[in-house]
Amino acid sequence: MTRHTVVVGASLGGLRTVQALRAAGYAGRITLVGDEPEPPYDRPPLSKGVLSGDRDPAAVDLATPAELAALDVTLLLGRTAQRLDPAAAGIVLDGGERLGFDDLVVATGTRARPSPWGLPPGAHLLRTRADAVALRADLERGGRLVVVGAGVIGCEVAATARGLGLEVTLVDPLDAPMVRVVGPGVGALLAELHRANGVRTRFGSRVEELDGDRGGLRVRLSGGEVLDADTVVVGVGAEPNDGWLAGSGLEIRDGLVCDASGRVAGGTGVHAVGDVARWWHPRRGEHLRLEHWTSAGEQAGVVAHSIVHPDDPRTLSPVEYVWSDQYGRTVQVAGRAEGLPAVLLRDDAEPGRFTALFGDPDGPLTGLVAVGRPRSTIVGRRGIAAGASLRETVHALRPRTRAAG
C-alpha cells in the first residue's frame, strides 16, 4: 500500500519537509495543508523589502508553480487542522473532513501575539503577507509611527519606516531593544543605532492604552505620556500554533515536545518542525523551541530522513542562528547571547559595526552577536559548534579588528 505523509503548515518548515522527502527518495503520497489561501512564501522579507516597497509581495513565494507541481504534492490551502487523533492516525480539518496518515509532520508555526489593547483602524500586527500589504498602505501615507515592542520584528519595522521618512517612536517595557535575543549589553548598543538613525525611544515604558483611529491614534504610556500616531504597529511576540493539538495526548509545552530527531513521544508517526516544535537539544541538554529560519530547514531535512529511513534516524544539535537587517547593517546572532558580552571587538573607524563574544573568559565560546561583521559570524558559528575557546576565537578575529571596551 502506498504510504501517505500529511504535512500541516504550508510555510517554510512545511515546504522544506516536502522538498526534503522527495530529495530523499520518498515515493509515497504527500498532502500539504495550509491555513492561508496562497502557496508557501517567505516571511523575513515582509518587515523589510515588502514593507519598504523594494520587493513585490508576490515575489516572496518559496517555490514556483512548476516547482510545486514537480513535487507531486496535494495542496489543501485555505484549510485548517482542527484536531489530531494519534491513535487513529488521522487529523480532522475544518468542515469535518478527515485525513488519514502514515506519517504526520506538524509545521504550523506561530502566530502574532494579539494586541492586549485591541487594534483600532490604523493599528497593525505583522505576521502574514496580507498584514504586510495592509501596513505598507498606511506607511505610504507617511506621518508618525509608533512601534510597540522592540523585538526583531519591531526593530525591523522601525528601521524600514525610517527609511521611508516616517517619524518613528519605538516603545518597549525592557531597557533596550532585542534584549531576549542579544542580551542587555548589546541591546544598549542597538538602542544607540536606532537613535542615531532618528528613532525616538521609550524603553522601560509600558503601554496602558491604545485608542483613536487611523491618522489620529493615541498610545498612552505607563508614565502618563501620550504618543500621537498616524499608524501603530504592535509587535509583542509570537505564540505557537499548537491549540489544535489539545486533547491529542501529546506533550504540549509552549510548543510540541519532540526528541532530537523531531519525533513526538506518544504519537507513532508524528513529527514536528519549525517554530511550533520544541526539540531536544543534545548539546544544551534541554528542549528548545527555536524560532529561527535556518532551524526550520535543518529540522525538515532530519525529519524527512527519519520518515524515509525510520530505522536510521538522525539527530540535530544546531548552533542557534538568527539575523536581522536594520539600517543597511545585518545583525547576526549565533549560540546564546545572554547577559553582558565577555569581549567586545570594534573599530573606531567603522562606528556601529562590532562583534560581541559571550562565554567564560577561560571557557568555550557560547555565543556571539555580529553587527556588520559577516566574517565574525562565520568564525563564531564554527567555533561554537567545535567547542572552541573564547580566547582562541578572539585571537582569530582580532587581526582584522581592534579591541575596545
C-alpha positions in Angstrom: 0.0 0.0 0.0 1.2 3.5 -0.9 2.3 5.4 2.2 0.8 8.8 2.9 2.6 11.7 4.7 0.5 14.7 5.8 2.3 18.0 6.5 0.2 20.5 8.4 1.6 24.0 7.9 2.5 25.4 4.5 5.2 27.9 5.4 8.9 27.4 5.3 9.2 24.3 7.6 6.3 22.5 5.8 7.5 23.2 2.3 11.1 22.3 3.2 9.8 19.0 4.6 8.0 18.1 1.3 11.1 19.0 -0.7 13.4 17.0 1.6 11.1 14.0 1.4 11.2 13.9 -2.4 15.0 14.6 -2.4 15.4 11.6 0.0 13.6 9.3 -2.5 10.1 9.2 -0.8 7.7 7.8 -3.4 4.5 7.9 -1.3 1.6 10.4 -1.4 2.2 13.8 0.3 -0.5 16.2 1.3 0.4 19.8 2.4 -2.3 21.6 4.4 -2.0 25.4 4.9 -4.4 27.8 6.6 -3.6 30.7 4.2 -5.2 30.6 0.7 -1.9 31.1 -1.1 1.2 28.9 -1.7 4.1 28.9 0.7 6.0 32.2 0.9 9.0 33.6 2.8 8.3 35.7 5.9 11.5 37.5 6.7 11.2 39.9 3.7 7.8 41.1 4.9 9.2 43.5 7.5 11.9 44.7 5.2 11.7 44.5 1.4 7.9 44.1 1.1 7.2 46.8 3.7 9.7 49.2 2.1 8.3 48.6 -1.4 11.6 47.3 -2.7 10.0 43.8 -3.3 6.7 42.9 -4.8 4.7 41.0 -2.3 4.2 38.3 -5.0 7.9 37.9 -5.3 8.5 36.2 -2.0 7.0 32.8 -2.9 9.2 29.9 -1.8 8.5 27.9 -4.9 7.2 28.5 -8.4 4.0 26.7 -9.6 6.3 24.4 -11.7 8.4 23.6 -8.7 5.4 22.7 -6.7 4.0 20.6 -9.5 7.3 18.7 -9.7 7.0 17.7 -6.1 3.7 15.8 -6.8 2.2 17.2 -3.6 -1.6 17.6 -3.0 -2.1 21.2 -1.8 -5.0 21.9 0.6 -4.7 25.7 1.0 -7.1 27.9 3.0 -7.8 24.9 5.2 -7.1 24.5 8.9 -6.4 21.4 11.0 -8.9 21.2 13.9 -8.0 18.1 15.7 -5.4 15.3 15.8 -6.2 11.7 16.8 -2.8 9.9 17.0 -4.4 6.5 17.9 -6.5 6.5 14.7 -3.6 8.1 12.7 -5.8 10.9 11.4 -6.5 14.6 11.6 -9.8 16.4 11.2 -9.9 19.5 9.0 -12.3 22.4 9.1 -15.6 21.2 7.7 -15.1 17.8 9.3 -13.0 16.2 6.6 -10.7 13.5 7.9 -7.2 12.8 6.6 -5.5 9.6 7.5 -1.7 9.4 7.5 1.2 7.0 7.9 3.4 9.9 9.0 2.3 13.4 10.1 4.6 16.4 10.2 3.3 19.3 12.4 4.7 22.5 10.9 2.0 25.0 12.0 4.5 27.6 13.1 3.5 30.6 15.3 1.0 33.4 15.2 1.5 37.0 16.2 0.5 37.5 19.9 -2.7 39.5 19.9 -2.6 43.1 20.9 -3.7 43.5 24.6 -5.1 46.9 23.7 -7.1 45.9 20.7 -6.4 47.0 17.1 -8.3 50.2 16.2 -8.1 51.2 12.5 -4.6 52.1 11.6 -3.1 49.7 14.2 -1.5 46.5 12.8 0.1 43.2 13.6 2.7 41.9 11.2 2.8 38.1 10.5 1.3 37.4 7.1 1.8 38.7 3.6 -1.7 40.3 3.9 -0.6 42.1 7.1 2.5 43.5 5.3 0.4 44.8 2.4 -2.1 46.5 4.7 0.7 48.1 6.8 2.6 49.2 3.7 -0.5 51.1 2.5 -0.6 53.0 5.8 3.1 53.7 5.8 2.9 55.2 2.3 0.8 58.0 3.8 3.8 59.0 5.9 3.5 60.8 9.2 4.1 59.4 12.7 4.5 55.7 13.5 4.6 54.2 17.0 6.0 50.7 17.2 5.1 48.8 20.4 7.6 46.0 21.0 11.3 46.3 20.3 11.9 42.6 19.4 13.3 41.6 16.0 10.1 42.4 14.0 9.6 45.7 15.8 13.1 46.9 15.2 13.0 45.9 11.6 9.7 47.8 11.1 11.2 50.8 12.8 14.2 50.8 10.6 12.2 50.3 7.4 9.8 53.1 8.3 12.7 55.5 9.0 14.0 54.6 5.5 10.6 55.7 4.2 10.9 59.0 6.0 8.3 58.5 8.8 8.7 59.8 12.3 9.2 56.7 14.4 8.9 56.1 18.1 9.9 52.6 19.5 8.4 51.5 22.8 9.3 48.5 25.0 9.0 47.7 28.7 12.5 46.4 28.7 15.5 48.8 28.9 16.8 48.1 25.3 15.8 46.5 22.0 16.1 42.8 21.2 17.2 42.0 24.8 15.9 38.5 24.7 17.9 37.8 21.6 21.2 39.7 22.1 21.3 40.4 25.9 21.2 43.8 27.6 24.8 44.9 26.8 24.4 44.5 23.0 20.8 45.7 23.3 22.2 49.1 24.6 24.4 49.3 21.5 21.4 48.6 19.2 19.5 51.3 21.0 22.2 53.7 20.0 21.9 52.6 16.4 18.2 53.4 16.4 18.7 56.8 18.0 21.5 57.6 15.6 19.0 57.0 12.7 16.4 59.3 14.2 14.2 56.9 16.1 12.7 58.2 19.3 12.9 55.5 22.0 10.7 54.9 25.1 12.4 51.9 26.7 11.3 50.9 30.2 7.8 52.1 29.3 4.6 50.1 29.2 1.6 50.8 27.1 -1.5 51.3 29.1 -4.0 52.2 26.3 -4.3 52.4 22.6 -7.2 54.3 21.1 -8.3 56.6 18.3 -8.4 56.0 14.6 -6.1 55.9 11.6 -4.3 59.3 11.4 -5.3 60.1 15.0 -4.2 57.3 17.2 -3.1 57.8 20.8 -0.7 55.5 22.7 -0.8 56.2 26.5 2.3 55.0 28.4 2.7 53.9 32.0 4.3 57.2 33.0 1.4 59.2 31.7 2.9 60.3 28.4 0.6 60.1 25.4 2.2 59.4 21.9 0.2 60.7 19.0 0.5 58.5 15.9 -0.9 58.1 12.4 -0.1 54.4 12.4 0.8 51.9 15.1 2.4 48.5 14.9 2.0 46.1 17.8 4.8 43.5 17.9 4.7 41.9 21.3 5.9 38.4 20.4 4.5 35.2 18.9 2.7 32.1 20.1 3.0 28.6 18.8 0.0 27.3 16.8 -0.5 24.2 18.9 -4.1 24.8 20.1 -5.4 22.3 17.6 -3.4 19.6 19.3 -5.2 19.9 22.6 -6.7 16.6 23.6 -4.3 14.6 21.5 -2.5 13.2 24.5 0.8 14.6 23.1 3.0 16.8 25.3 2.5 20.4 24.7 4.8 22.8 26.5 4.9 26.1 24.6 5.2 24.0 21.5 5.0 20.3 20.6 7.7 18.4 22.5 10.0 16.2 20.4 13.2 14.2 20.6 16.4 15.2 18.9 15.1 13.7 15.6 11.8 15.6 15.7 9.8 12.5 16.7 6.9 13.1 19.1 6.6 10.9 22.1 3.3 9.1 22.3 2.4 9.8 18.7 3.5 7.0 16.4 4.5 8.5 13.1 4.1 12.1 14.4 6.9 14.6 13.9 7.3 18.3 14.2 9.4 21.0 12.6 9.8 24.8 12.8 8.6 27.4 15.2 5.9 25.1 16.7 8.4 22.3 17.6 10.2 22.0 20.9 13.2 19.7 20.0 15.6 18.1 22.5 19.0 19.7 22.0 21.8 17.2 22.9 24.5 19.8 23.4 22.3 22.0 25.6 20.7 19.2 27.4 17.2 20.7 27.2 14.2 21.0 25.0 14.3 24.2 22.9 11.8 25.9 20.6 13.9 27.8 18.1 12.0 30.5 16.1 14.8 30.6 13.5 14.5 30.5 9.7 17.6 28.2 9.5 16.4 25.8 12.1 13.2 25.1 10.2 15.1 23.9 7.1 17.6 21.9 9.2 14.8 20.2 11.1 12.9 19.4 7.9 15.9 17.5 6.5 16.2 15.4 9.6 12.5 14.6 9.8 12.4 13.6 6.1 15.3 11.3 6.6 13.6 9.7 9.6 10.4 9.1 7.6 12.3 7.6 4.7 14.7 5.6 6.9 12.8 5.0 10.2 15.4 2.5 11.4 18.2 5.0 10.9 17.1 8.3 12.5 19.4 11.3 12.5 19.7 13.8 15.3 20.2 17.6 15.3 22.3 19.6 17.7 22.3 23.0 16.0 24.1 26.2 16.7 21.2 28.6 17.1 21.3 31.3 14.4 19.1 34.3 13.7 19.7 37.5 11.7 18.0 40.9 11.2 18.6 43.7 8.7 18.4 47.2 10.1 19.7 50.5 8.6 21.8 48.7 6.0 23.5 46.5 8.5 23.0 42.8 9.3 22.7 41.9 12.9 23.7 38.2 13.2 23.3 36.2 16.4 24.7 32.7 17.0 24.5 30.5 20.1 23.5 32.0 23.4 23.9 35.8 23.8 23.0 36.1 27.4 24.0 38.8 29.9 26.9 41.0 29.1 29.4 40.1 26.4 32.8 38.9 27.7 34.6 40.6 24.9 33.5 43.5 22.6 35.5 44.0 19.4 35.1 47.1 17.3 36.9 49.5 15.2 36.5 53.3 15.8 36.9 53.8 12.0 33.7 51.9 11.5 31.2 53.1 14.1 28.1 50.9 14.5 29.9 47.7 13.4 31.1 45.4 16.1 31.4 41.8 17.4 30.3 40.8 20.9 31.5 37.4 22.2 29.9 35.5 25.0 31.3 32.9 27.3 33.6 32.4 30.3 36.9 34.0 29.7 38.7 30.7 30.4 36.0 28.5 28.8 34.3 27.9 25.4 32.7 30.4 23.2 28.9 30.1 23.9 27.5 32.9 21.7 28.2 35.9 19.6 26.5 39.0 18.1 28.0 40.5 15.0 26.7 43.8 13.5 28.0 44.4 10.0 30.7 41.7 10.6 29.8 38.7 8.5 33.3 37.1 8.9 32.8 37.2 12.7 29.6 35.2 12.3 31.3 32.5 10.1 34.2 32.1 12.5 31.9 32.2 15.6 29.4 29.7 14.4 32.1 27.2 13.5 33.8 27.9 16.9 30.7 27.3 18.9 30.0 24.0 17.0 33.6 22.8 17.5 33.8 23.9 21.2 36.5 26.5 20.5 37.5 28.6 23.4 36.6 32.2 23.8 40.3 33.2 23.8 41.1 31.4 20.5 38.1 33.0 18.9 39.2 36.4 19.9 42.6 35.7 18.5 41.1 34.5 15.2 39.1 37.7 14.9 41.4 40.3 16.3 43.8 40.6 13.3 41.1 42.4 11.4 39.6 44.4 14.2 40.8 46.3 17.2 39.6 45.5 20.7 37.8 48.2 22.6 36.0 48.3 25.9 
